[in-house]
Amino acid sequence: MNLIELERALRQLRLGGIAAVLETRLHQAQAEPMAPIDLLSCLVTDELNRRSERLLERRRKQAAFRDPQTRWTTLTSPSIRR
């Protein structure tokens, strides 16, 4: 299996975070002595970080927050009566 086929398989398995950084991580593993378990650990960590970021962004979009600065100013303004 070559790199292109591996990336395609990772995306099919819904591991797009690993597929996105695979080539970079392979170059890193070749440049510095890295045990296979360390390489795998880096790839899994990258995937978990990507999923966490996407979840946060999805929740932020779903919540439909207004501009955070405007909201803070509104809440802290003494001229607004509650």
N, C-alpha and C positions, 0 to 999 in steps of 0.2 A: 504494500500500500504506500503510495507516494504522498507527499504533503497535501496536494490538492484533494485527493480522495479522502485523506484523513480529515481535512477541514470540512469537506462536504458531509462526511459521516457525523462529525461533531455537531454540525448545524442540524442535521436530521434528528439527532438525539437531544436537540434543544440545549446544546452546550455552546452557544454562540460566543460567550465570554472567553472560553478556552480557545475556540477557533480564531478569535480576533487577535489573541496575543501569542498563539502557538509558535509562530516563526521567530518572534522576538525572544521568547523564552528559550527556544532551541539554540539560538545564537548565544544567548547568555550562558547556557549550560556548556556550550563548546568553548567559550572564551575563558571561563573560570571553572575550576574543578568543582563540579556539583554532582552529588550523589543522585541517582534516579528518584529516590524518595523525596529529595528536596525539590527537584524539578516538578514532580507530580504535586507536591504540596503548594508550590507557587502557582501552578495552573488552577488548582482547586480554589485557592484563596482568591485569585483573579475572578473566577466565575462567581464565587459567593459575594464579592464586592460589587460586581456588576449587577447581580440580581438585587442586592440590597439597595443600590442607587436607583434602579428602575422601579422598585416597589415604592420607595420614598417619592419619586417623581410622579408615579401614577396616583398615589394617595394625595399628593399636593394638588394635582390637576383635578382629581375627583372632588376635593374639598372646595375648589373654586375660590381660593383666597384672593382677596383684593391685594393691592399694593401694600406690602408690609409696613413701609414707612408711613403711608397715609393712615393706616389702621393704628399704628402706635401714636401718632400725633393726635388722632381723634380721641383715643383713650386717655391720654395724659394732659389734654388741654383743659385748663381750669375754667375756660369760658363756657364749656358745654355742661349743661345741667343734666342730671340723670334722673 
